[in-house]
Amino acid sequence: MKQIKLNHLPEELKMDTNHISTQRSPVPSSRQPVRVILWAVPRSLSTAFLRSIDNMSCPVEIFHEPYSAAYYFGPERRAPSGPAIPQENQYTYDWVRKQLEADYSGCETIFCKDMAFAVDGRYDAIPDGFRHTFIIRKPTKAIMSFHKVVNGYPGYTDEVSVKNGLPKGYAFKESYDLYNHICRTYREKPIIIDADDLCRSPEAILKKYCETLGLPFSEAMLSWKSNDSISSRWHCAPSLSMLNSYMGTYDRALRSTHFIPKCETNCETVSNTELPNDVIECCEHSEPYYQSLYELRLKP
């Protein structure tokens, strides 16, 4: 039986980050909120992570994928195609940056979750004053999950290629490139979380994540109430809420109540017969970038 085997990590993908600072941020004063961005690949449990952050024991201002709204639905949209959803005229890249850099009275934490590929080629729009973090997931899991999403749009009867909803580098290359850009530009090593580690050891991962960033960890971050829709307290473009109502993109995360271990084993190979050909191609291309980031991940 034909197998998908992990690619050996090419020399050009090996990152030297020994020179980069990993010092912990001091606990901020009430005048200077901690500003954090979580850069994700699709289907990496990033929305569930956002729900955990929403349960922190301090006032937090939450932004849900504003750059993705600009990427897919804004006047500067860069996605080649997408669902027939109204354009978000105010969601320019510059407007998103200004929203993130704005002052929010009484807020101790400003937290944004977004897709790394949404700022690929637009690094000029990355806001100042933020700590950058990443969440990744094994490509066979993330890309196959995304395949199910793009094939869940109402009215489509033929199978849709997962490539239709992904950027040229299939999201993992864009995450790798953004990680390296942040290392070079800010001289700081971002935190990387792997979704499987998070599900297996949520308390240990969240404690280390919060401690490193100067965020207050509490037991409340380990569980939350199930919701049917995106929180009205979050900054979220109407187009993304509409997309969820059509396709259920975030339903699983919104209806969850905690992190659930999906698989206790780290599968090194996946049967070729279990995945569509386009998913196989995306996974084989993405695996070296995933492995490169995985080696630098925060461990329980």
Secondary structure, DSSP 4 states (H G I P E B T S, - for coil): --EE-PPPPPGGG----TTSB-PPPPPPPTTS-EEEEEEE-TTSSHHHHHHHHHT-SS-EEEEE-HHHHHHHHSTT---S---S----TT--HHHHHHHHHS--TT-SEEEEEEEGGGGTT-GGGSPTT-EEEEEE--HHHHHHHHHHHHT-STT--SPPPGGGGS-TTTTHHHHHHHHHHHHHHH-B--EEEEHHHHHHSHHHHHHHHHHHHTPPP-GGGG-----SS--TTSB--HHHHHHHHHH-TTHHHHH--S-----SS--S-EEGGGS-HHHHHHHHHHHHHHHHHHTTPPP-
